[in-house]
């Protein structure tokens, strides 16, 4: 998987805007626990909250259900947010080395407002300028519920990608009984072959059905970073409830 350039990021964004009605989105991010047998002398570091041993596949996907970036081999005990913070994607994103296009204008309150390109993720990830997560809590306003719904429409693509992968590669239906290094190679090969088969053969809707694992909520960003990210999320919220409103969205909250 070659690192996307600006043109590729724009193509991914166009796909999400067309299929998920989420503009300026360059990927959906999530983690998946790959079941393994307990590695020798590993203690409980691979034992996850779902009570089995696993290594974690952290993946960024596009709207064609293809992997854009993967990080393989995280300990099952670790949270998605912690693994993401140790990944090359996080480091390059925070250091502005991903060649992401400049912010693109959206019509908000009848004015062109520049909004950066973002990755969508669930509540397990800390929000930054280029990563959006849902609003937390139960007593949410109408606007916040709409944003969460629209973000979910885009975020489901990574969950569907995992579903297609597991349906196609049945070895993932049982624990990988190999050394941990070889298990990582197997998962890496599956991700690469998944992209090849997805482009060649397409997919069936039934293959996309997948229930994502629950994640511990965590927020690792404070101060200015949170304020800046929250301002960007508010811009998307305003857009989704006004100029970017969908006919059916009110029925879905």
C-alpha positions as CSV (number, residue, x, y, z in Angstrom):
1,X,0.0,0.0,0.0
2,X,1.7,3.2,-1.2
3,X,1.2,6.3,0.9
4,X,-1.5,8.4,-0.8
5,X,-0.6,11.7,-2.4
6,X,-2.8,14.8,-2.6
7,X,-4.6,13.5,-5.7
8,X,-5.4,10.2,-4.0
9,X,-6.7,11.9,-0.9
10,X,-8.9,14.0,-3.1
11,X,-10.2,10.9,-4.8
12,X,-11.0,9.3,-1.5
13,X,-12.7,12.4,-0.3
14,X,-14.9,12.5,-3.5
15,X,-15.9,8.9,-2.8
16,X,-17.0,9.6,0.7
17,X,-18.9,12.7,-0.4
18,X,-20.7,10.7,-3.1
19,X,-21.4,7.5,-1.2
20,X,-21.7,8.7,2.4
21,X,-22.7,12.3,2.0
22,X,-19.7,13.4,4.1
23,X,-17.5,16.0,2.4
24,X,-13.8,16.5,3.2
25,X,-13.5,13.0,4.5
26,X,-10.3,11.1,3.7
27,X,-10.9,7.8,5.5
28,X,-12.7,5.9,8.2
29,X,-10.5,4.6,11.0
30,X,-11.0,1.7,13.4
31,X,-9.3,-1.3,15.1
32,X,-10.1,-5.0,14.8
33,X,-9.0,-7.8,17.2
34,X,-7.5,-10.7,15.2
35,X,-7.9,-13.9,17.3
36,X,-4.7,-15.8,18.0
37,X,-3.5,-18.5,20.4
38,X,-1.6,-17.3,23.4
39,X,2.1,-16.7,22.4
40,X,4.6,-18.4,24.7
41,X,5.7,-16.4,27.8
42,X,3.5,-13.4,26.8
43,X,1.5,-13.3,30.0
44,X,-1.7,-11.3,29.5
45,X,-0.5,-8.6,27.1
46,X,-2.4,-10.1,24.2
47,X,-5.6,-10.8,26.3
48,X,-8.3,-8.4,25.4
49,X,-11.5,-7.1,27.1
50,X,-13.6,-9.7,25.1
51,X,-11.8,-12.5,26.9
52,X,-9.6,-13.9,24.2
53,X,-6.1,-13.5,22.9
54,X,-5.6,-11.2,19.9
55,X,-3.4,-8.8,18.0
56,X,-4.9,-5.6,16.7
57,X,-5.3,-4.6,13.1
58,X,-5.7,-0.8,13.0
59,X,-6.9,0.3,9.6
60,X,-7.9,3.3,7.6
61,X,-10.3,2.5,4.8
62,X,-11.9,4.4,1.8
63,X,-15.5,4.3,0.5
64,X,-14.6,1.4,-1.8
65,X,-14.0,-0.9,1.2
66,X,-10.3,-0.9,0.5
67,X,-7.5,-0.5,3.0
68,X,-5.6,2.8,2.7
69,X,-3.3,2.2,5.6
70,X,-2.9,-0.5,8.2
71,X,-0.9,-1.0,11.4
72,X,-0.7,-4.7,12.5
73,X,0.6,-6.3,15.7
74,X,-0.8,-4.2,18.6
75,X,-1.3,-6.0,21.9
76,X,-4.8,-7.1,22.5
77,X,-4.9,-5.5,25.9
78,X,-4.3,-2.0,24.5
79,X,-7.0,0.5,23.6
80,X,-7.6,1.7,20.0
81,X,-6.7,5.2,21.0
82,X,-3.4,4.1,22.6
83,X,-2.4,2.0,19.5
84,X,-3.4,4.9,17.2
85,X,-1.1,7.3,19.1
86,X,1.8,4.9,18.6
87,X,1.2,4.5,14.9
88,X,2.9,6.1,11.9
89,X,-0.4,7.5,10.8
90,X,-0.8,9.5,14.0
91,X,2.8,10.8,13.9
92,X,2.6,11.8,10.3
93,X,-0.8,13.4,10.8
94,X,0.3,15.5,13.7
95,X,3.6,16.4,12.0
96,X,1.7,17.5,8.8
97,X,3.6,15.0,6.7
98,X,0.7,13.2,5.1
99,X,0.4,15.5,2.0
100,X,-3.3,16.1,2.8
101,X,-4.8,18.8,0.6
102,X,-5.4,22.3,1.9
103,X,-8.8,23.0,3.6
104,X,-11.7,22.9,1.1
105,X,-14.5,25.5,1.3
106,X,-18.0,24.4,2.3
107,X,-21.1,26.7,2.1
108,X,-22.0,27.4,5.7
109,X,-24.5,30.2,6.6
110,X,-24.4,31.2,2.9
111,X,-20.6,31.8,3.0
112,X,-17.7,29.8,1.8
113,X,-16.0,28.5,4.9
114,X,-12.7,26.6,4.7
115,X,-12.9,23.2,6.5
116,X,-9.9,20.8,6.7
117,X,-10.0,17.3,5.4
118,X,-10.7,14.8,8.2
119,X,-10.7,11.2,9.2
120,X,-13.8,9.8,10.9
121,X,-13.6,7.5,13.9
122,X,-15.6,6.4,16.9
123,X,-15.6,7.6,20.5
124,X,-12.4,5.6,21.4
125,X,-10.2,8.1,19.5
126,X,-9.1,11.5,20.7
127,X,-10.4,14.3,18.4
128,X,-7.9,16.5,16.6
129,X,-8.0,18.9,13.7
130,X,-7.9,16.1,11.2
131,X,-9.8,13.4,13.1
132,X,-13.5,13.7,14.0
133,X,-15.4,11.6,16.6
134,X,-19.1,11.7,17.6
135,X,-20.4,13.9,20.3
136,X,-20.6,12.0,23.6
137,X,-23.5,11.7,26.1
138,X,-27.1,10.8,25.8
139,X,-28.9,14.1,26.1
140,X,-27.8,15.6,22.8
141,X,-29.3,18.5,20.9
142,X,-30.9,18.0,17.5
143,X,-27.8,19.3,15.8
144,X,-25.4,17.0,17.6
145,X,-27.6,14.0,16.9
146,X,-27.5,14.9,13.2
147,X,-23.8,15.1,13.2
148,X,-23.4,11.8,14.9
149,X,-25.7,10.2,12.4
150,X,-23.8,11.7,9.4
151,X,-20.5,10.7,10.9
152,X,-21.8,7.1,11.4
153,X,-22.8,6.9,7.7
154,X,-19.1,7.5,6.8
155,X,-17.5,5.5,9.7
156,X,-19.5,2.3,8.8
157,X,-17.2,1.8,5.8
158,X,-14.3,0.6,7.9
159,X,-16.6,-1.7,9.8
160,X,-18.0,-3.1,6.5
161,X,-14.4,-3.5,5.2
162,X,-13.7,-5.7,8.2
163,X,-16.8,-7.7,7.5
164,X,-15.9,-8.3,3.9
165,X,-12.4,-9.3,4.9
166,X,-13.5,-11.8,7.5
167,X,-16.2,-13.3,5.1
168,X,-13.6,-13.8,2.3
169,X,-10.7,-15.0,4.4
170,X,-12.2,-17.7,6.6
171,X,-8.9,-18.3,8.5
172,X,-9.9,-15.3,10.6
173,X,-12.9,-17.3,11.9
174,X,-10.5,-19.2,14.2
175,X,-7.4,-18.4,16.3
176,X,-4.2,-18.1,14.3
177,X,-2.1,-20.9,15.8
178,X,1.3,-19.6,14.6
179,X,4.2,-17.5,16.0
180,X,3.2,-13.9,16.5
181,X,5.6,-12.6,13.7
182,X,4.0,-15.1,11.3
183,X,0.5,-14.1,12.4
184,X,1.3,-10.4,11.6
185,X,2.6,-11.5,8.1
186,X,-0.6,-13.5,7.5
187,X,-2.8,-10.5,8.4
188,X,-0.7,-8.2,6.3
189,X,-1.0,-10.6,3.3
190,X,-4.8,-10.8,3.8
191,X,-5.1,-7.0,3.8
192,X,-3.1,-6.7,0.6
193,X,-5.1,-9.5,-1.1
194,X,-8.3,-8.0,0.1
195,X,-7.6,-4.8,-1.8
196,X,-6.7,-6.8,-4.9
197,X,-9.9,-9.0,-4.7
198,X,-12.1,-6.0,-3.9
199,X,-10.9,-4.1,-7.0
200,X,-11.2,-7.2,-9.2
201,X,-14.4,-8.8,-8.0
202,X,-16.4,-6.2,-6.0
203,X,-18.4,-7.4,-3.0
204,X,-21.8,-8.7,-1.8
205,X,-23.8,-6.6,0.7
206,X,-24.2,-9.6,3.1
207,X,-20.4,-9.7,3.4
208,X,-20.3,-6.1,4.8
209,X,-22.3,-7.0,7.9
210,X,-20.0,-6.6,10.9
211,X,-20.5,-5.8,14.5
212,X,-17.5,-3.6,15.7
213,X,-15.9,-4.3,19.1
214,X,-16.8,-2.0,22.0
215,X,-14.0,0.4,22.9
216,X,-13.1,2.2,26.1
217,X,-13.8,5.9,25.8
218,X,-10.8,8.1,26.2
219,X,-9.7,11.6,25.4
220,X,-6.0,12.4,25.3
221,X,-6.2,15.9,24.0
222,X,-6.6,19.1,26.1
223,X,-6.5,22.8,25.8
224,X,-6.1,24.4,22.4
225,X,-6.2,21.2,20.4
226,X,-9.6,20.3,21.7
227,X,-10.9,23.8,21.1
228,X,-9.7,23.9,17.6
229,X,-11.0,20.4,16.8
230,X,-14.3,21.3,18.4
231,X,-14.7,24.4,16.2
232,X,-14.1,22.2,13.1
233,X,-16.7,19.7,14.3
234,X,-19.1,22.6,14.9
235,X,-18.6,23.7,11.3
236,X,-19.5,20.2,10.0
237,X,-22.5,20.2,12.4
238,X,-23.8,23.5,11.1
239,X,-23.3,22.3,7.5
240,X,-25.2,19.1,8.0
241,X,-28.2,20.8,9.6
242,X,-28.4,23.6,6.9
243,X,-26.8,23.7,3.5
244,X,-25.8,20.0,3.6
245,X,-29.0,18.6,5.0
246,X,-30.3,15.3,3.7
247,X,-34.0,14.8,3.1
248,X,-34.3,11.7,5.3
249,X,-31.8,12.5,8.1
250,X,-34.5,13.8,10.5
251,X,-36.2,10.4,10.5
252,X,-33.0,8.6,11.5
253,X,-32.4,10.3,14.9
